[in-house]
Amino acid sequence: MKTLPPRLSVRDNRRLKPPPKTAALIYRTPEYRAWRAKVIGRAGGRCEWVEQGQRCPKREPEDRMFADHRVELRDGGAEFDPANGQCLCGSHHTRKTMDERARRANA
């Protein structure tokens, strides 16, 4: 089934556009890749988010996992300490990141 094109075109009228998102250089280092493998491996490739007493069922390889810094680097968290890492699925990683940004903005 073919869909129709939108009736209105989308225009970006912003005068000041945000810069393109770029990954921090730390995420390209061999030390980070080793830390990431250790954090995700320790969790058995499964998301460590716990909500209402239940651990998230998402896991590799069906779901993408992220090695997340419990204490974010910009808040002084240790870069490559496995104790500062947790394995999170994409949705929980985004949720935690947004919560941290909101907390930082309200501080």
Secondary structure, DSSP 8 states (H G I E B T S, - for coil): ------SS------SS--------GGGGSHHHHHHHHHHHHHTTTB---EETTEE---BTTTS-EEEEESS-GGGT--SS-GGGEEEEEHHHHHHHHHHHHHHHHH-
